[in-house]
Amino acid sequence: MKILHSKIIGKGRPLLILHGLLGMGDNWITLGRQYAEKGFKVHLIDQRNHGKSFHDDDMTYDDLTEDLYTYVQAYELKNFDLMGHSMGGKTAMFFALQYPELLHKMIVVDMAPKKYPPHHRFIFDTIQKIDLSRFNTRRKIEQFVLQYIESEAIVKFILKNLARDKQKKFVWKANMPVLSESLSDLSETLPPMQVSHVPALFVKGSNSPYILPEDYRLIKAHFPNSEIVVIPRSGHWVHAEQPALFFEKTLNFLQE
């Protein structure tokens, strides 16, 4: 049985956090510590093909949902809170439809239950251009990638996936070939007509196109016991761009 890797901090009601595509649990360490200080036992989880979790050729939301269920069973968790950003948010939604009895509350960060056009192709096209064996410093890799991706923030986010092997050579933590091949699967919609009554909070970045006003009806159709909050002056990485306001809104929801 393959169990997802996680970092667990704090004591109290379990709060499981799922990162987005090309992320990892450690990206949430600062916010995770804040939740832990407020009485939560926080599980910062690496989803399959990311971080320190196992690699696998299959990468669908059914796979990610069952990975999470296996994790929950291994740690004997129930009545827990579940938070997910982007791809992690879609995993959380699938899980809430499949296993609502296990959840206390759910938070979905900047993701709607709809099909998206695969819009990360440019990132993986750039990654395929990188011959890691040619580089001996992270800075040189960063300079190379900046030739193709203008956003320094996105480049730094991608390069968090770099590690060194036993020979001190650069390698990717994430399973880049499988993730690239799975972009279409990871853009999928939720199954139509399926409903979960788990109390849910959807957090939208005001400048992000991921949740649009016309998506609100679909969110309510799948999750009738949900509310939507918009965080001003933030994009898709709302938790990183407005961490204080994000923490305040999500903590209030969790503690209600």
Secondary structure, DSSP 8 states (H G I E B T S, - for coil): -----EEEE-SSEEEEEE--TT--GGGGHHHHHHHHHTTEEEEEE--TTSTTS---S---HHHHHHHHHHHHHHTT--SEEEEEETHHHHHHHHHHHH-GGGEEEEEEES--SS------HHHHHHHHH--GGG-SSHHHHHHHHTTT---HHHHHHHHTTEEE-TTS-EEESS-HHHHHHTTTGGG----TT----S-EEEEEETT-SSS-GGGHHHHHHH-TTEEEEEESS--TTHHHHSHHHHHHHHHHHHH-
